[in-house]
Amino acid sequence: MTRAAEDGTTDTTVVIVGAGFAGVGCARVLARHRVQVLLVERNNYHQFQPLLYQAATAQLAASDVGTPLRTLFHKDETVSIKKDEVVSVDAATRTVTTTDGHSYRGEYLVLAVGSQPNFFRTPGADTHAFPLYSLADAQRLRSRIFELFEAADRDPKLVDAGALTFVIVGAGATGVEIAGALADLVHNVLPDEYRDLAVQATRIYLVEHGHAVLAPFSRDAHEYAIRVLQRDGVQIMLGTSVKEVTSNSVVLSDGSAIATRCAIWAGGVRAAPLAANAGVSRGRGGRITVLSDLTVEGFDRVYALGDVADIPSPDGTAFPQLGSVALQTGQWAAKSILADIAGRPRGSFHYHDKGIMAMIGRGAAVAEVGAKRHELHGAIAFAAWLGVHTWLMSGVRSRVDALVSWGWDYFSASRTPALIDRPDAATIDWGDEDGETPAAPGPAQLKPAAR
């Protein structure tokens, strides 16, 4: 059993790599029991990933989506923050090494480094598409979106070169949410001086290689989402994949191309790069294979949590990469470590399923809540969405006022466009056309969404 000081602090050190839901959730539980925690994260903030699309469309400020880690843990004397990027892991010695050559070792090691976009080797996607998996991604995308509206206002002829055409790749929750948010931005948020041009000329395409929007949801949810998106002017292309992304177009599987200067990638994720440098077994999507107690096989004091872990579920599949799963794995791992310290046995991870949900647009959402997947649509689903995200936020943040305030103000259309603060993303070379500008497909060319 580990010794404890008079103030209750243990002499056990837990190194946690990554400050997403899993890493922060683990650190918070351990801190309450005065366990020494060394939290290593390349950013100095925790990002609330489910709301990144709202930061990208000026529904929330960056400060509402990111919380400084030192603010988050300012009352936790046993938590030490190191802003550093881990590039390699020695699981046998529970040691990690950073880009600057620093090494950190603990009695326990927790890997919670999350995920990265999966471009599926699509040519040009990693160079020209805008992913949405980090706060930096959201800020870059926001700057590009608003620069395009400004450019079209300066020179309406740029509309023909794709200035107001947005192509979203992937019709999962992220793709649907950003599509709905863009439509809301155009119709309700943009300044009056160029709202008319935007409403008339903006084209939003949602491209999905599968045959359903929000595939993990029910058929009724598929149809509801399609109906809401099409009502808001989103053109849905199912059964269509993306073959290439260039600086001025998206090339589709049928050989056609859509002229655009903003291709948004929501086509899936894979494990963060560190998973490949950890020297341990990996499974689906490059994720680290873990046992039922969330430890890495062969290393009983090394945990892999959240999106970076291939976590077995009771039905033989893997748990989905959701914020609620990540937060619960972090809390569970912390309790297992505390059990070790107290000399008690560990248990297998048990997930409390709160359901799945997605925001589609103003007042429109779908939710399937609980283990029995009770289905909700519309305003009541929006309320469920708000409740679950408030719970997630309270689990990793000291305040929830930003989300509650946003929920209250969401229907007022009082938001104002954000600053273009990422000039590298906003800068567009309008003279780089090679030959004719690709034409956006007309209604006759669009593959109809399945009903």
C-alpha positions, 0 to 999 in steps of 0.5 A: 500500500502506498504511503500517505503524508499527514495531509493525505497526499500519496507518494504515487505519481501518475503521468497523464498524457493528454488533456481531453475529456479522458485525461482531465476527467482522470486528473480531476478524480485523482486530485480529489484524493490528493494523488500526485498527477503530472499532466502533459499536454501540448496546448495550455488548455482543455478544448470542449470538442463537441462545440468546435463547430460552433466556434467555427461558425461564430456561435461561441467564442474560442474562450468558451470552447477552450479553458486554460489548464492552470485555471481548471486545476488552480485549486488542485495542489497535487496536479502539475501541468507541463506544456509539452508534446510527447512523441514516444512512450516506453510502456515497460518503464512508464516513461514518456519523452517529449519533442524537447527531450524531456522525460517523465516517469510515473508509477502509473501512466495514462495515455489519453491523447485523443484522435486525428482526422482520417483522410483515408489517403484522399489526394490533397485532403490533408493539404487543402481540406479544413478538418474540425478536430481541435480549437486551432482547426475551428479558428482556421475554419472560421477565418476562412469562412468569413474571408470568403464572405468578405471576398464575395462582397468585394467582388461578386464575380468570385462566386463563380469561382466557388467563393460561397460554395462549401463542401462538407465531406462526411454526414456523421454528427460533425458533418451534419452539425457544421452543415446546419450551423453554416446554413444558420450563419447565412440566414440569421447571423451575417450582417445585413450589408451582405446578407442578401448576396449570401442568401442568394449565392451560398451553396452548401453540399453535404457529401457522404459515401454511405447511404444515410445521414447520421448513420448510427441513428434510426431511420426516422432520425435519418429522414428528419435530419434530411428534411431539416437540412434540405429545408435550410438549403443544404444539398445532400449527396449520398452514395458519393465519395471524394476522390481528390481535394484541390485548392479550388475544387472537390472532385467526386467519385462520379468524375464531376467537380465542385468549385469551392475554396472551403472543403470541410473534412468530417470524414472520420478519425483515427488514433493520434500519432503517439499511438504508433510510437507507444510500442504496444498492440493496436486495433481498429483505426490505429487505436491502442488495444486495451483490456476490460479494465482499460489497461494495455495488455502486458502493462498492468499500470499503463492505461489507454483511454478515450479516442486513442483506445480500442475499448472492447464493449460487452457485445464484442464491438468497440465503444464509440469515440464519444465525449461521454465515453472518454470522460467515463474512461478517465474517471474509471481509470482514476478509480482503478488507480485509487483501488490499487493504492488502497490494495483493493481489486479493480473491476472491468469498465462499465459504460453508462450509456447516455445515448447519442445526439446531434444538433442540426440547426436552429431549434432542430436536433435528434437524440436517442437517449438511454440504453433503450435509445428513446428517440427525440426530435426537435426542441425536446431533443435540443433540450436533451442535447443541452443537458448532456453537454452541460453535464460533460462540461461540468465534468471537466470545467469549473463553470457551465455559464458559457453553454447555458448562456449560448442555449438561452441566446441561440434563438435570438439571432443576436450573434455577430461575425467573428474576427478574421484572426488567422490570416494564414487560413484566410488568405486565398490566391484567386489567381491559381485557377488551372483552366476552367473553373469546375461547375457545381452540379445542378439539381439534375446531377445531384443524387437524391437523399434516401427517404 
